[in-house]
Amino acid sequence: MAEAMIKYDYAHPRTSLSITLSVWNALFLREAVSRLSVGRIAWLWLLAEPIIQIGIMLFIFTVIRMRIVGGISTEAWLIIGMVTFLMFKRPSGQVQNALSANRALFAYRQVKPIDTLLVRAWLEGFITVLIAIIFGIGGTFFGVELIPHDPLMVVTVFFGMWLMGLGYGLVTSVAVELIPKMGTFLGFFGALLHISSGVVLPVSTVPEPYRGWLLLNPLLHGTEAARVGISPYYHAIPGMDIGYTYKCAIVAIFFGLALHRRFETKLITL
C-alpha cells in the first residue's frame, strides 16, 4: 500500500480527485483485509454477533410471552429493529476509533485523517447491508416475514441510519482523541441510545410526556420507519418522521467535518 501511495507519474500528473480515489481504494482494501483476517473465524463472527444478540432478546420476549408488538410478530419486530440499529452502530463505532487505528498512515501526505473515517464508514455500511440481506432471506426461510413491503422506504431508512452513524462517528472521533476518558462516557451514552431507539423497548408502551422526549432521538424514527417499510401491518408511533433523521444526520456530519477541519493538525501529531 505504501508503494502504491508514493508512486507518481511525472509525465502524466494526477488530479486531486484521482489521488483521493486511489487512497480510498487502498484504505478500503486494507480495512477489509484487516476486518476479515484478524482471526480464523473473523468473517463468521461478523454474522454470529448479531444472531447471538437477537437470539438472547427473542428468548427474553418468549419468557415474558409477548407474541405481537405493534401489529407484527415479536421475531420480526426485534430483528428489524436490531439490524436497522446496526446500520448506525457499526459505522459509528468503527469511525470513532479510525484515527488511533490508522495513525501510522498519516505519515503519507496523501492520506488525511478524514479519509480513514469515510472508508471505514463505507466498509461497515457495506457489511451491514450484507447482514441485513442474510437475515431477510434466513428469516423468510424460518417463517418470519422480513421481505420489504416498501423497498424504497427500507433503503431510505438504511441510508439515513448510515449517515447518522457517519456523523456521530465524525464528532466522537475528535472527542476521544482530544478529551481523556471520553470513551467511557460514550460507551454509557451508546447504551442509552440503544434503549431509547425502540430496538428492545416498545416505545408505544411508554406514557406521555416521556414518549415525546424519546422522539427527540433521530434513531427511533429510523427503527420505526424500517418496520413500516417491512410490514404494512405495523402500527408506528405517532410523530414518526424519517426526514428528522436526515436533518440530524446532516447537522452531525457538518459539525464533525468542521471539527476535523479545525483540529486536523493536532489529530495527526497526537
Secondary structure, 3 states (H helix, E strand, C coil): CHHHHHCCCCCCCCCHHHHHHHHHHHHHHHHHHHHHHCCCCHHHHHHHHHHHHHHHHHHHHHHCCCCEECCEEHHHHHHHHHHHHHHHHHHHHHHHCHHHHCHHHHHCCCCCHHHHHHHHHHHHHHHHHHHHHHHHHHHHHCCCCCCCCCHHHHHHHHHHHHHHHHHHHHHHHHHHHHCCCHHHHHHHHHHHHHHHCCCCCCHHHCCCCHHHHHCCCHHHHHHHHHHHHHCCCCCCCCCCCHHHHHHHHHHHHHHHHHHHHHCHHHHHHC
